[in-house]
Amino acid sequence: MKSLFARNFAIYALVIVLGFVILGSAFISQVNRFALQEKQQQLADASDRAVQFTVSYFTLRESSEWNTQLGTNYRMTMHMLAGDCNGTIFVGSRDGALLYIADSDGCYSQEDNGLDMPSAAMDALLRDGYYTQTSAFYGYLSSQNYVMGKLVETDGEAIGAVFVCMPAQATEELFMRLSRVFILLTIGVLFLTLVATIIVTRSTVQPLKNMAVAARNFAQGDYSARAPLPRQQDELYDLTIRFNRMAESMQTTEETRRGLIASVSHDLRTPMTTIAGFVDGILDGTIQPDKQEYYLRIISDEIKRLTRLANSMLSVSRLESGQALNLSLFDVSEMVRRIVIGFEQQLNDKRIEVKLDIPEQETIRADHDGLFQAVYNLVDNAVKFTPNEGEITIYMAENNNNRLQFNIRNSGSEIPADKLKFVFDRFYKGDTSRNRNSDGAGLGLYITKTVIRRHGGDIFVRSGDDRTEFCFTVPLGR
């Protein structure tokens, strides 16, 4: 079944029907058994009394005390007994002759009619001493009856037989009434189940349909689509929230992808256009030989720029691939000093003052190349955006949590508060005031954040009062 509603209803209905069938069958079976036991007890009581009266009747009939009044009393007694049990009583002799038939209308002698008791019933009774059956008593009755037969005995000798018959119709009607009630209850409960299934399934399916519509819109390129939240704050509510968060993440990823394509295209096109133009100028003689060296240096710078972009892209790819860190013990203080020395020319050109507040030696267990690149990117970022005659302060120390803390603060233009949350994003170069001298691809801080996070550390940035400061902490790992 493709429909969630149909599947749920079929399951619920099947469980309910099976439950009703099992419980109903057990209940009806117990009621029917109780009714049968009650009938059997009534038959046993009636047959015992009939035998008792018939024994007295046969005994007196053979004595000198017999008279017509005694026969009349016997018939009246049997008539009352048949009326009490709402049945029919057959009285026969030892040789199988039918003597009396008693029912609720009276007790009638059959001696002059020449009728016999059913031979099969008499044979079974004489053989077993007891007879019970559910039948029409071999055609003597018009409907099914519960039949019980007993021998009439005196001094251990059978002198007659009594068969008490009670209609089975009442028990069958009880069974049919209970079955009808059971069927009606089942239909009613199934209807209520249908209504409840519609309500429950609709409340369950609608949020899923909303998410399916949003997903379809996503597939068609509408990344702003969101699923409305359900009214009930249940599992589907949480699922919808997570779906919308995933949608936001996908939208951000798509925007980043588009930005990536635009940024990489721009960063590749500009230097390649410059290189192609200058190379063509040298080849066709437009650029004079005495100026070729100047333009070759520009071409070299552009090639280095392309190399840095390619290296950054490779670094991002390597970090995002989850490649294991190459951990080793090294002196991080010495590493920081070497990085700063590497920027000596740029620092001198811009007359930037650098203040180092780091330990003489600080050993850490980390990925040397990864941490080197992270610190290098932070120093490069600070040098790049510190104005002439500005100041850079680098602080590093071991804190109380067995972690290394690194801070780098530079003077100069601030990062607007609404832009701070984007500075670690890939290809982010949105702050023009800090980018006017930037020729990077916007990957340095993203790489730094990724390296720090992979080491189990944290990184953040704050900016204000003409100062910008980056800070990260990583476990010493010793």
C-alpha positions in Angstrom: 0.0 0.0 0.0 1.4 3.4 -1.0 -1.0 5.4 1.2 0.2 5.8 4.8 -3.4 6.2 5.8 -4.5 3.0 4.2 -1.6 1.1 5.7 -2.2 2.4 9.2 -5.9 1.8 9.0 -5.3 -1.8 7.7 -2.9 -2.5 10.6 -5.2 -1.0 13.2 -8.3 -2.7 11.8 -6.5 -6.1 11.6 -5.3 -5.8 15.2 -8.8 -4.8 16.4 -10.6 -7.5 14.4 -8.1 -10.1 15.7 -8.5 -8.9 19.2 -12.3 -8.9 19.0 -12.3 -12.3 17.4 -10.1 -13.8 20.1 -11.9 -12.1 23.0 -15.3 -12.5 21.5 -14.8 -16.1 20.7 -13.5 -16.8 24.2 -16.4 -14.9 25.7 -19.1 -16.6 23.5 -17.5 -19.9 24.1 -17.6 -19.4 27.9 -21.2 -18.2 27.8 -22.2 -21.1 25.6 -20.5 -23.6 27.8 -22.2 -22.1 30.8 -25.6 -22.3 29.1 -24.9 -25.9 28.1 -23.9 -26.8 31.6 -27.1 -25.2 33.0 -29.2 -27.1 30.4 -27.4 -30.3 31.4 -28.1 -29.6 35.0 -31.8 -28.9 34.3 -32.0 -32.1 32.2 -30.4 -34.1 34.9 -32.7 -32.7 37.6 -35.8 -33.1 35.5 -34.9 -36.7 34.4 -34.1 -37.7 38.0 -37.5 -36.4 39.1 -39.2 -38.1 36.2 -37.6 -41.4 37.0 -38.6 -41.1 40.6 -42.2 -40.5 39.8 -42.2 -43.2 37.1 -40.8 -45.8 39.5 -43.6 -45.0 41.9 -46.1 -45.2 39.0 -44.9 -48.6 37.8 -44.8 -50.0 41.3 -48.3 -48.9 42.1 -49.6 -50.0 38.8 -48.7 -53.6 39.6 -50.2 -53.5 43.1 -53.7 -53.9 44.3 -53.8 -50.2 45.3 -53.9 -49.0 41.7 -56.8 -46.9 40.6 -57.7 -44.4 37.9 -57.0 -41.5 40.2 -53.4 -42.6 40.7 -52.9 -42.6 36.9 -54.4 -39.1 36.7 -52.1 -37.9 39.4 -49.1 -39.3 37.6 -50.0 -37.6 34.3 -50.6 -34.3 36.2 -47.2 -34.6 37.9 -45.4 -35.3 34.6 -47.3 -32.5 32.9 -46.1 -30.0 35.6 -42.6 -31.4 35.4 -42.5 -30.9 31.6 -43.9 -27.4 32.1 -41.3 -26.5 34.6 -38.4 -27.5 32.3 -40.3 -26.2 29.2 -39.6 -29.5 27.5 -41.0 -32.9 26.5 -40.9 -36.1 28.5 -41.2 -39.5 26.8 -42.0 -42.5 29.1 -41.6 -46.0 27.7 -41.7 -49.6 28.9 -38.9 -52.1 29.1 -39.8 -53.7 25.8 -39.8 -50.3 24.1 -43.5 -49.4 23.9 -44.2 -45.7 24.2 -46.5 -45.1 27.2 -46.7 -41.4 27.8 -45.7 -38.1 26.2 -45.8 -35.1 28.5 -45.2 -31.4 27.6 -46.4 -28.0 28.7 -49.9 -28.7 27.3 -50.4 -31.9 29.2 -49.5 -35.6 29.6 -51.1 -38.0 27.1 -51.2 -41.7 27.2 -49.9 -43.5 24.1 -50.7 -47.1 25.1 -53.6 -47.4 22.7 -51.7 -45.9 19.7 -49.2 -48.7 19.5 -46.2 -46.4 19.2 -42.7 -47.5 20.1 -39.8 -45.6 21.6 -36.9 -44.9 19.1 -35.1 -48.3 19.0 -31.6 -46.7 18.6 -32.2 -44.6 21.8 -33.5 -47.6 23.7 -30.7 -49.8 22.7 -28.1 -47.2 23.7 -29.8 -46.6 27.0 -30.1 -50.3 27.8 -26.5 -50.8 26.8 -24.9 -47.9 28.6 -27.5 -47.1 31.3 -27.3 -43.5 30.2 -28.3 -41.6 27.1 -27.6 -38.0 26.0 -27.8 -36.4 22.6 -28.8 -33.2 20.7 -31.3 -34.0 18.0 -35.0 -34.0 17.0 -35.2 -37.4 18.9 -35.5 -39.4 15.7 -38.4 -37.3 14.3 -40.5 -37.3 17.4 -39.8 -33.6 17.8 -40.0 -30.8 15.3 -36.7 -29.0 16.3 -33.4 -29.7 17.9 -33.5 -30.6 21.5 -31.1 -31.6 24.3 -32.1 -35.1 25.1 -31.2 -37.1 28.3 -32.5 -40.7 28.9 -32.4 -42.7 32.1 -33.6 -46.2 33.0 -36.4 -46.7 35.4 -35.3 -49.5 37.7 -36.6 -51.4 40.7 -34.4 -53.8 42.6 -31.6 -53.3 40.0 -33.8 -54.4 37.1 -34.8 -52.1 34.3 -38.6 -51.8 34.0 -38.9 -48.7 31.8 -37.2 -45.7 30.4 -37.6 -41.9 30.6 -36.3 -39.4 28.0 -36.4 -35.7 28.9 -36.0 -33.3 25.9 -35.4 -29.6 26.3 -35.4 -27.2 23.2 -31.9 -26.1 22.1 -33.4 -23.0 20.4 -33.0 -20.8 23.5 -29.3 -21.5 23.7 -28.9 -21.1 20.0 -30.7 -17.8 20.1 -28.5 -16.7 23.0 -25.5 -17.6 20.8 -26.9 -15.7 17.8 -27.7 -12.6 20.0 -24.2 -12.6 21.4 -22.7 -13.0 17.9 -24.8 -10.1 16.6 -23.8 -7.9 19.5 -20.2 -8.9 18.8 -20.4 -8.1 15.1 -22.2 -4.8 15.8 -19.5 -3.8 18.4 -16.8 -4.8 15.9 -18.3 -2.7 13.2 -18.7 0.2 15.6 -15.2 0.0 16.9 -13.9 -0.3 13.3 -15.8 2.9 12.4 -14.3 4.7 15.4 -10.9 3.3 14.4 -11.4 4.7 10.9 -12.3 8.1 12.3 -9.4 8.0 14.8 -7.0 6.8 12.0 -8.1 9.7 9.8 -7.5 12.2 12.5 -4.2 10.7 13.8 -2.8 9.9 10.3 -3.7 13.4 9.0 -1.9 15.0 12.0 1.0 12.7 11.3 1.1 12.8 7.6 0.5 16.6 7.1 3.9 17.6 8.5 5.6 14.9 6.4 3.7 16.2 3.3 4.9 19.8 4.2 8.5 18.5 4.4 8.0 16.7 1.1 6.8 19.9 -0.6 9.7 21.8 0.9 12.1 19.1 -0.3 10.6 19.2 -3.8 11.0 22.9 -3.9 14.6 22.5 -2.8 15.1 20.0 -5.7 13.7 22.7 -8.0 16.2 25.3 -6.8 14.0 27.2 -4.2 16.4 27.1 -1.2 14.2 29.4 0.8 11.4 26.8 1.3 10.7 25.8 4.8 8.2 23.4 6.4 5.6 25.0 8.7 5.8 23.8 12.3 3.0 21.4 13.6 0.8 22.6 16.4 1.7 19.8 18.7 5.2 19.9 20.1 5.9 16.2 19.6 8.5 14.1 17.7 7.2 15.5 14.4 7.7 19.0 15.8 11.3 18.2 16.6 11.7 16.5 13.2 10.3 19.6 11.4 12.7 21.9 13.3 15.6 19.7 12.4 14.4 19.6 8.8 14.3 23.4 8.6 17.7 23.6 10.2 19.0 21.2 7.6 17.3 23.4 5.0 19.0 26.4 6.3 22.3 24.6 6.3 21.7 23.5 2.7 20.8 27.0 1.7 24.0 28.3 3.3 26.0 25.5 1.6 24.4 26.4 -1.8 25.1 30.1 -1.2 28.7 29.2 -0.3 29.0 27.0 -3.4 27.8 29.8 -5.6 30.2 32.2 -3.8 33.0 29.7 -4.2 32.4 29.5 -7.9 32.2 33.3 -8.2 35.3 33.9 -6.0 37.5 31.2 -7.6 36.4 32.3 -11.0 37.3 35.9 -10.2 40.5 35.0 -8.4 41.6 32.9 -11.3 40.5 35.1 -14.1 42.1 38.3 -12.9 45.7 37.0 -12.6 45.4 34.8 -15.6 44.2 37.8 -17.7 47.1 39.9 -16.4 49.6 37.1 -17.1 48.2 36.5 -20.6 48.2 40.2 -21.5 51.8 40.8 -20.4 53.0 37.5 -22.0 51.3 38.5 -25.3 52.8 42.0 -25.0 56.3 40.6 -24.6 55.9 38.1 -27.4 54.5 40.6 -30.0 57.0 43.3 -29.0 54.4 45.7 -27.6 56.4 45.7 -24.3 59.9 47.0 -25.0 62.9 44.8 -23.8 64.0 47.4 -21.3 60.6 47.0 -19.5 60.2 43.3 -19.8 61.9 42.6 -16.5 59.3 44.8 -14.7 56.4 43.0 -16.3 58.0 39.6 -15.7 58.1 40.4 -12.0 54.4 41.2 -12.1 53.8 37.9 -13.9 55.8 36.1 -11.2 53.7 37.8 -8.5 50.5 36.8 -10.2 51.7 33.2 -10.6 52.6 33.1 -6.8 49.1 34.4 -6.1 47.6 31.6 -8.1 49.9 29.2 -6.3 48.7 30.5 -2.9 45.1 30.1 -4.1 45.8 26.5 -5.3 47.6 25.6 -2.0 44.7 27.1 0.0 42.2 25.1 -1.9 44.3 21.9 -1.4 44.6 22.6 2.3 40.8 23.0 2.6 40.2 19.8 0.7 42.7 17.9 2.9 41.3 19.3 6.1 37.6 18.6 5.2 38.5 15.1 4.0 39.1 14.1 7.6 42.7 13.1 7.1 44.3 12.1 10.4 46.5 14.6 12.2 50.2 14.0 12.2 50.9 14.5 16.0 54.3 15.2 17.3 56.0 17.1 20.2 57.6 20.4 19.3 58.4 23.9 20.7 55.5 26.1 19.7 57.3 29.2 21.0 60.1 28.7 18.5 57.5 28.1 15.8 55.8 31.5 16.6 59.2 33.3 16.5 60.1 31.8 13.1 56.7 32.8 11.7 57.1 36.4 12.9 60.7 36.5 11.5 59.3 35.4 8.1 57.2 38.6 8.0 60.2 40.8 8.9 60.3 42.5 5.5 56.6 43.4 5.5 56.8 44.6 9.1 59.7 46.9 8.3 58.1 48.2 5.2 54.9 49.2 7.1 56.9 50.2 10.3 54.7 47.9 12.4 55.8 47.3 16.0 55.5 43.7 17.2 55.2 42.9 20.9 55.8 39.2 21.8 54.6 37.9 25.2 55.4 34.2 24.9 57.3 31.7 27.0 60.9 31.0 26.2 59.9 27.4 25.5 56.5 25.8 25.4 56.2 22.1 24.3 53.0 20.9 22.7 51.8 17.7 21.1 50.0 18.6 17.9 50.1 18.6 14.1 53.1 20.9 13.4 52.3 21.8 9.8 48.6 22.3 10.6 49.2 24.5 13.7 52.0 26.4 11.8 49.5 27.2 9.0 46.9 28.4 11.5 49.3 30.7 13.3 50.8 31.9 10.0 47.3 32.8 8.7 46.5 34.8 11.8 49.9 36.7 11.7 49.5 37.3 7.9 45.9 38.6 8.5 47.2 40.9 11.3 50.1 42.3 9.2 47.8 42.7 6.2 45.2 44.8 8.0 47.5 46.8 10.4 48.1 50.3 9.1 51.5 51.8 8.7 53.1 52.5 12.1 50.5 50.3 13.7 51.0 47.7 16.4 50.7 43.9 16.7 50.7 42.1 20.1 51.1 38.3 20.3 50.4 36.6 23.6 50.8 32.9 24.3 50.7 31.0 27.6 49.5 27.7 29.2 46.2 28.2 31.1 44.9 26.3 34.1 43.0 23.8 31.9 46.2 22.3 30.5 45.5 24.1 27.2 47.6 26.5 25.2 46.1 29.9 24.7 47.2 32.1 21.8 46.0 35.7 21.3 47.0 38.1 18.4 45.8 41.7 18.5 46.4 44.3 15.9 45.5 48.0 15.7 43.6 49.5 12.8 40.1 49.3 11.4 37.5 47.3 13.2 35.3 44.5 12.0 31.6 45.5 12.2 29.7 43.6 14.8 27.3 42.2 12.2 30.2 40.8 10.2 32.1 39.0 13.0 30.1 35.8 12.7 31.2 35.5 9.0 34.9 36.0 9.3 35.6 32.3 9.6 33.4 31.3 6.6 35.0 30.0 3.4 35.7 32.8 0.8 34.4 35.5 3.0 35.8 38.8 2.1 32.8 41.0 2.8 34.4 43.8 4.8 35.8 46.1 2.2 37.6 48.3 4.7 39.7 45.4 5.7 40.0 44.0 2.2 41.2 47.0 0.2 44.8 45.7 0.5 43.8 42.0 0.4 44.7 39.8 -2.5 43.7 36.5 -0.7 40.9 34.1 -1.5 39.1 34.3 1.8 40.3 30.9 2.9 43.0 31.7 5.5 40.7 32.2 8.6 38.5 29.2 7.5 41.6 27.0 7.4 42.7 28.3 10.8 39.3 27.6 12.3 39.3 24.1 10.8 42.8 23.3 12.1 42.0 24.5 15.6 38.7 22.6 15.7 40.4 19.4 14.5 42.8 19.7 17.4 39.8 19.9 19.8 40.3 23.6 20.4 38.1 26.8 20.1 38.6 30.0 18.3 36.9 33.4 18.4 37.3 37.0 17.3 36.5 40.3 18.9 36.8 43.8 17.5 36.4 47.3 19.0 38.2 50.5 20.0 40.3 50.4 16.8 41.5 46.9 17.8 40.9 43.4 16.4 41.9 40.3 18.4 41.8 36.7 17.4 42.1 34.1 20.2 42.3 30.3 20.2 42.9 27.5 22.7 44.1 24.0 22.0 45.0 21.1 24.3 48.7 20.7 25.1 48.4 17.0 24.5 51.5 16.2 26.4 
